[in-house]
Amino acid sequence: LIDVCVLQEYGEIEGELAWVGTDRVEKEFLTDFPVLLPKGKLFKRPLDDPITLPSWLSEEEANYYVTQFQKTGFTGPLNFYRNLDRNWELLKPWVGCKIETPAKFMMGDKDLVYHMPGMKDYIHNGGFQEDVPGLMEVVVLEGVDHFISMEKPSEVNQYIFDFFSHFIEPKKKEPSAVCFKPSL
């Protein structure tokens, strides 16, 4: 659960994240998402507890993300949460619009959003389909948290491939060419 109120003051959360250190922060985000962000207690476990990376995340890959955030900091991603009111304002003209485009929805069964009050009912009992009439399928991947494409890349790719395959006409089989060699 991210307490977006804590994120509103520019610099405050950045200071706490800097105090913890980019390496620790990024590995916490990747291994135990979502994080808790109450002031003064950023993560679920004590900061001196070791972090064991999940099987889908190598130390090399985690370090790549750490290096990138060491260059840029966390302000960019945090600004998403600081801009929620403006996003609502910009999207207001489209309130009530239906999404007619064919769509497939995927998420992990361990993702916090899936367990928010009313979410499962909305997704599985008609509300989602009403708002997204083009919704062709809902896939809830078992044992998967927030980073579905990293946690189960083969399965996610297959679901995406299968989805787009619905829109591709099969190629007509061309007759194979026969090659004749002249006899000598």
Stockholm file with secondary structure:
# STOCKHOLM 1.0

chainA/1-184         LIDVCVLQEYGEIEGELAWVGTDRVEKEFLTDFPVLLPKGKLFKRPLDDPITLPSWLSEEEANYYVTQFQKTGFTGPLNFYRNLDRNWELLKPWVGCKIETPAKFMMGDKDLVYHMPGMKDYIHNGGFQEDVPGLMEVVVLEGVDHFISMEKPSEVNQYIFDFFSHFIEPKKKEPSAVCFKPSL
#=GR chainA/1-184 SS CCCTTTTSSTTHHHHHHHHHCHHHHHHHHHHSCSCCCCTTCCSSSCTTSCCCCCTTCCHHHHHHHHHHHHHHCSHHHHHHHHTHHHHHHHHGGGTTCCCCSCEEEEEETTCGGGGSTTHHHHHHSSHHHHHCTTEEEEEEETTCCSCHHHHSHHHHHHHHHHHHHTTSCCCCCCCCCCCCCCCC
#=GC SS_cons         CCCTTTTSSTTHHHHHHHHHCHHHHHHHHHHSCSCCCCTTCCSSSCTTSCCCCCTTCCHHHHHHHHHHHHHHCSHHHHHHHHTHHHHHHHHGGGTTCCCCSCEEEEEETTCGGGGSTTHHHHHHSSHHHHHCTTEEEEEEETTCCSCHHHHSHHHHHHHHHHHHHTTSCCCCCCCCCCCCCCCC
//
